[in-house]
Amino acid sequence: MRLTKEEQTMLDGAQGRAVQKAMEILTTLGRIYAAARLIPVTSVQISGVSYANLGEAGLTFLDEMASGGGRARVLTTLNPAGMDIENWQNLGISAEFAENQLRVLDAFARMNVITTATCTPYLIGNAPHFGEHIAWAESSAVCYANSVLGARTNREGGPSALAASLTGLTPEYGAHLDAYRQPTLTVNVKGLQGENTDFGALGKVLGEKLELISGQRVPLICGIENASVENLKSFCASVATYGGVALFHMQGITPEASQMLPPGDSITITAVEIQNARDSMIDATSDEIDFVSLGCPHLSIKEIARIAELLTGKQVKKEFWITTARPMKAIADRMGYTAVIEAAGAKFAADTCCVVAPIQGRFQALATDSAKACYYAYAKNKFKTALMPFDEVVQTALQD
Ligand code: F3S
């Protein structure tokens, strides 16, 4: 890989140990993926923020990067942490965990990273434009940035995203290149309904089919007439979880789709397959559900407004988490939604989510509208799950 003179001095340590370490990470990646050079990025999203996932080893790495003079050179935001940074006691988080989580956030803050802690950075100000080269981690956000916004990013890991932030650079390979972005398979979708659960179930069906295909997998999806931002963030989270998809095109909806010739290879996904996928994410009975959560990926203000509308004058009977970005909660505060939701007994869990918070063993069954949350509720926490449409999730929280 060719380095400029300045990049070589960064690798040699002239700009401090943190930048040197970051360049080591980026050049190693570049060699593995046969990148010709490093290119500038303008936005970074870092994953691996929850202390539950990072542990002491991860925290030590962050601390060394901060102490070694690492400072964000471009707009950099964070994935969800393991707790609500202001309201962790109310969510049953231990003081010991909170102390460690705050040490993680402090290390990022020392590096001038914006500690927003959300998986929907594109809803709160880290929103790259079409064609912009960025370095994002968090699979759902990567898929959204590439596909819906038309920005260009590979699926970074926590360390490579941090390295991109501290240098403003990333190796040029994969989704940064035109060739990678060409669709490889036409996917005809039949009979899709408009709930987030439908889009999540479609993501599961498609993801699992793509997992069986080797090589590059960029679907061109046809047959979907409408998709809201909320539908698309659900779909991105699901298709990235079940199929490792970092980029898709959706005819009539995503910005690059009209420039692409439909590939000759095609598959069809039917309404029955989507229904079966929905059913496969329901193994909890209504009696077993003791935990309800909305906000995977983190909720938009429109979704929070809907929850407030449904909860007005009512009382929830189950533990109910509303997970969102803190700036989104600030809007909810201002609009009076927070007051309505909290008066009903539901809990805001800003900065975190039901997957990255340390809640293993506390609940037996989760009700959610998120196919991704269903996957991790079982895989990580061994919870049973009940996937249901958004409004029904709220109704479930109200039932004894
Ligand atoms: Fe976001 Fe947590 Fe879901 S990080 S996509 S809310 S698993």
Residues whose N, C-alpha, C, O or C-beta is under 5 A from the ligand:
A	BS01	F3S	P80 C119 S140 A237 G295 C296 P297 H298 C353 V355
